[in-house]
């Protein structure tokens, strides 16, 4: 019983977050985009740090 209830709540959270059920491919694409953006930000920060020193 508890297990089923937990799963249903997680499903509700997921559906409310995105509004529409997303395809796994779309989720993967979103994650990739986020990772690339984070990497860009890290590089910019490092360059700023190095530039400030030198």
C-alpha positions in Angstrom: 0.0 0.0 0.0 2.7 2.5 1.1 4.8 1.8 -2.0 1.9 2.4 -4.4 1.0 5.6 -2.6 4.6 6.8 -2.9 4.8 6.1 -6.6 1.5 7.9 -7.3 2.8 11.0 -5.5 6.0 11.0 -7.4 4.0 10.7 -10.7 1.8 13.7 -9.7 4.9 15.8 -8.9 6.4 14.9 -12.3 3.3 15.8 -14.2 2.7 19.1 -12.4 6.3 20.1 -13.0 6.4 19.8 -16.7 2.7 20.2 -17.4 2.9 17.5 -20.1 4.6 14.1 -19.8 8.0 14.5 -21.5 9.7 11.9 -23.7 13.0 10.4 -22.3 14.9 11.8 -25.3 13.7 15.3 -24.5 14.8 14.9 -20.9 18.2 13.8 -22.0 18.5 16.7 -24.3 17.5 19.1 -21.5 20.2 17.6 -19.2 22.8 17.9 -22.0 22.0 21.5 -22.5 22.2 22.3 -18.8 25.6 20.5 -18.6 27.0 22.5 -21.5 25.8 25.8 -20.1 27.3 24.9 -16.7 30.6 24.1 -18.4 30.6 27.4 -20.3 29.9 29.3 -17.0 32.8 27.4 -15.3 35.2 28.3 -18.1 34.2 32.0 -18.0 34.7 32.1 -14.3 38.1 30.5 -14.6 39.2 32.9 -17.3 38.0 35.9 -15.1 39.9 34.5 -12.2 43.1 34.1 -14.2 42.6 37.5 -15.9 42.2 39.2 -12.6 45.5 37.7 -11.3 47.6 38.2 -14.3 
